[in-house]
Amino acid sequence: MKIDDLDVRIVELFSREDGIGVLAASRELGVARPTVQSRLDKLRAAGVIESSGPLLNPAEFGYPVMAIVSIEIAQGAGHIAVGTALKEIPEIVEMYTVSGDHDVMVRVVAKSNDDLQRVLDAVAVTGAVNRTRSVVVLQTHFQNRLLPLFARVGGAGDVMGE
């Protein structure tokens, strides 16, 4: 999909102004409302924009502990079976199959260190896991930082001070 400067400006505005409507965005950008709506629809249809829902902060609703866990899959289990089993554990919020020494990486949130141990125990008893290794996240410096890359593809300069 060809991305241009207007696409970048639209995405940057919607990223910066949580809850802005299409009409207000069109006024701020100085383009017609149907143009903004059409561009948003095109970006969604192409899969460039995956979601316009809220970005939740688990620490603010009772899950302040975060860990990155590497998982070694049991031989014969396969990543699909592991994915199915891990999807049943709600504290696992992201899962990636990866190359290298481990087969799967997950991001886990928990209410406390004891709760994290409970989640890790739940992972271990799935029957599809040989070994886990965990690191607790001490501080998040940034996440989901894709806007600068999107701006680069669209031919724009630095966006949002990046």
NUVOGU-111802 format. One record per atom (N, C-alpha, C, CB): residue in one letter; z, x, y. Coordinates in steps of 0.05 Angstrom, whole numbers, plus 5000, padded with zeros to 4 digits. Glycine has a CB too. Layout:
BEGIN
aZXY
...
END
This chain:
BEGIN
m500050174976
m500050005000
m500050185025
m502449815000
k498450115044
k498250255069
k500550155087
k495450225083
i502150345097
i504350275115
i503750395142
i507150385103
d504050245163
d503450345189
d505950335207
d501250185203
d505650415232
d507850435251
d509250155255
d506950545278
l507749945256
l508949675259
l510749605236
l506749465264
d509749665211
d511449625188
d514049775190
d509949705162
v513950025199
v516350185202
v518150065223
v515550475210
r517049985246
r518749875267
r520049615257
r517049815291
i518649455242
i519749205232
i522049265213
i517649035218
v521649435193
v523649505174
v526049635187
v522549685152
e525649815206
e527749945221
e529449735236
e526650155240
l528149545249
l529649345264
l531349165245
l527649165279
f530149075223
f531648915204
f533949065191
f529848795183
s533549335188
s535649495177
s537949535196
s534549775169
r537249565222
r539249615242
r540649355251
r537949745266
e539249135253
e540348885264
e540748685241
e538348765285
d543048715228
d543648535205
d543548245214
d546448605194
g542048085200
g541947805205
g539947715227
g544547705213
i538347905238
i536447825258
i534347645246
i535148075271
g533447445260
g531347265251
g528647375258
g531746995262
v526647255246
v523847335250
v523047285279
v521947185231
l523947065291
l523147005319
l524447205338
l524146715326
a526947265334
a528247465351
a527047745347
a531347475345
a526347805323
a525048065317
a522248075331
a524648105287
s520747865330
s518147865343
s518447905373
s516647605337
r520447775385
r520847815414
r521648105420
r523047625424
e523448215404
e524248495409
e522048695405
e526648565391
l520348645385
l518148825379
l515748775396
l517348805350
g515548545410
g513348485427
g510848415411
g512748715445
v511148285388
v508948195372
v509347905364
v508548375346
a507247775355
a507447495349
a509147445324
a504647375344
r510647225324
r512347155302
r510847145275
r513646885307
p508447025274
p506947025248
p506247305239
p504446855251
t505847495257
t505247765250
t507647895235
t504447935274
v510047855247
v512447965235
v512847845207
v514947915253
q512647575206
q513047435180
q510947535159
q512847135184
s508547555167
s506447645149
s506947925139
s503647635163
r507748105157
r508348385149
r510748385129
r509048555173
l512848235135
l515148225116
l514248115089
l517348045128
d512647905089
d511747785064
d510047985048
d510047535069
k508348135062
k506648335049
k508348555037
k504648445069
l510348655052
l512148865042
l513748775018
l514048955064
r514648515018
r516148404995
r514248384971
r517348135002
a511848264975
a510048224953
a509248494940
a507548084963
a509048704956
a508248964945
a510649104932
a507149144968
g513048994935
g515449124923
g516649334940
g514749234897
v515649374965
v516749574983
v519549484992
v514949625007
i519849234999
i522449115005
i523348974980
i522248925030
e525549074968
e526548954943
e528448724948
e527849164927
s529848734970
s531948534975
s532548515004
s534548604959
s533348285013
s534248255040
s537148145040
s532448065056
g538348165017
g541148075014
g543148275026
g541848024984
p545648195027
p547648375039
p548248615021
p550248215043
l548848835033
l549649075019
l552749065018
l548649345034
l553849024994
l556648994991
l558149254990
l557248824966
n560649265000
n562349494999
n564649434980
n563349575028
p564449534955
p566549454936
p569349534943
p565849584909
a569749744959
a572449824968
a573749604984
a572350084984
e572149454999
e573249245016
e573948985002
e571249185038
f573148954976
f574048724961
f575448794935
f571648544955
g576849034936
g578749094915
g577849304895
g579348854901
y575649444900
y574749654881
y574349914896
y572049564868
p576450044905
p576250284921
p575550544906
p578850324936
v575850544880
v575250784864
v572350774854
v577250814840
m570950994858
m568151004849
m567851264833
m566151004872
a566351244811
a565851484794
a562951484786
a567751484770
i561951724782
i559351764770
i559851864742
i557551974787
v558651724723
v559251784695
v556651854681
v560651544681
s556652094667
s554352164650
s555052084622
s553752474653
i553051984608
i553451874581
i551452004562
i553151564581
e552452084540
e550752184518
e550551954498
e551952444504
i548151864492
i547651634475
i547851724446
i544851514480
a549051554429
a549151604400
a546351604389
a550851394386
q545751794371
q543151814359
q542451544345
q543052044338
g540051454350
g539151204338
g539850954355
g540351174311
a541450984375
a542250754391
a539950674411
a544750804407
g538850874424
g536750814444
g537750704470
g534850624432
h536250754491
h537150684518
h537150384522
h535350814539
i535550234508
i535549944512
i538149814502
i533049814497
a539049904478
a541549804467
a543849884485
a541949914439
v543850134495
v545950224513
v545950054539
v545650524519
g543550014550
g543349854574
g544449574570
g540449834583
t543749454547
t544749184541
t547849184539
t543549084515
a548949384526
a551849394523
a553249444550
a552649614503
l552149634566
l553449704591
l553149484612
l552249964602
k551049324610
k550649104629
k552848894627
k547948974624
e554248894604
e556448704600
e559048794614
e557048674570
i559049034624
i561449144638
i560949114668
i562049444630
p562048924682
p561348874710
p561949104729
p562748624719
e563849274722
e564549494740
e562349714740
e567149614731
i560449704721
i558149884722
i556049764740
i557049944693
v555649874763
v553949754783
v551149874785
v555249784810
e550750104772
e548050224771
e547850384745
e547550414796
m545450384733
m544950534709
m542250664711
m545250364684
y542050914703
y539551064703
y539251214677
y539251254728
t537051204663
t536451384642
t535451644655
t534451274620
v536251874645
v535652124659
v534752334638
v538052224675
s533552544648
s532952774631
s535152974634
s530152894639
g535153174616
g537153384618
g539253364596
g538553374645
d541653464601
d543753464581
d544853194574
d545953644591
h544552994591
h545652734587
h543352534586
h547652654609
d543852304575
d541752104571
d541851884593
d542051974544
v544251824602
v544651604621
v546651694642
v545551354606
m546151604667
m548151634689
m548751354699
m547051824712
v551351304704
v552051044715
v553951084739
v553450874694
r553950894756
r555850884778
r557850664772
r554550844807
v560350734772
v562450544764
v564350504788
v564050654740
v565250264792
v567350214812
v569750094797
v566350014834
a572150154808
a574550064794
a576750004815
a575550274774
k578749864807
k580949794824
k582950024829
k582449554814
s583150204809
s585050424810
s584150634789
s587950334805
n585450854788
n584851054768
n585450944740
n586451314772
d587550794737
d588150664711
d585950464704
d590950524712
d584950324723
d582850134718
d580250274710
d582349944743
l579750504723
l577450674716
l577650754686
l577250924734
q580050834678
q580450904650
q579850674631
q583351004645
r580550434639
r579950194623
r576950154621
r581249944636
v575550194643
v572550164643
v571350384625
v571450184671
l572250634627
l571250844610
l571750794581
l572451114618
d574050684575
d574650604547
d572750384537
d577650504545
a572150194555
a570249984548
a567450104542
a570049774570
v566650304557
v564150444552
v564150584525
v563550654575
a566350714519
a566650864494
a566450694469
a569151024494
v567550454471
v567650284447
v565050114443
v569950094449
t563050154459
t560550004455
t559150074429
t558650054479
g559850314418
g558550394393
g555850534398
g558050164375
a554950544422
a552450664428
a552750924443
a550650474444
v555251014447
v555851244464
v557351454448
v557551154488
n556351704449
n557751924436
n559852044455
n555752144429
r559152074480
r560852224499
r560352134527
r560552534495
t562452144543
t562252094572
t563452324587
t563451824580
r562452374611
r563652564629
r563652424656
r562152844630
s565952434670
s566252294695
s567052474718
s568352074692
v566052404741
v567052524766
v567752294785
v564852724778
v570052314797
v570952114816
v569852184843
v574052084817
v568651994857
v567552034883
v569852024903
v565451814891
l570052234919
l572252254939
l571452114965
l572952544944
q568952144973
q568052034998
q565051994997
q568852215023
t564051775007
t561151725009
t560251805037
t560451425003
h558451995038
h557452085064
h555051925073
h556652385063
f553351855055
f551151665061
f550051565034
f548951795078
q548751335035
q547451235011
q545051065019
q549451064994
n543251025001
n540850865006
n539450945031
n541650565008
r539051205034
r537851325058
r534851355054
r539151595065
l533451135055
l530551135050
l528851095075
l529850925030
l530050995096
l528550935120
l527051185131
l530450835141
p528251425132
p526751655142
p524151715125
p528451905142
l524251675099
l521951715082
l519851495088
l522651715053
f520751255091
f518951035097
f517651075123
f520550765098
a519151175143
a517951235170
a515851455168
a520151305189
r516451655152
r514551875148
r511951775136
r515752095130
v512051605116
v509651485104
v508151325124
v510451315079
g509651175141
g508351005161
g507451155186
g510250795170
g507751415187
g506851575209
g508651585233
g504151475218
a511051465231
a512951475253
a514551735253
a514851225251
g515751785275
g517552025277
g520151955264
g517852115306
d522252095273
d524952045263
d525851765270
d526952255275
v527151635251
v528051365255
v531051355252
v526751175234
m532351205270
m535251165269
m536751425270
m536051005244
g535751615285
g537151865288
g537252055264
g539951815296
e535451995245
e535452165220
e533952415225
e534152005197
END
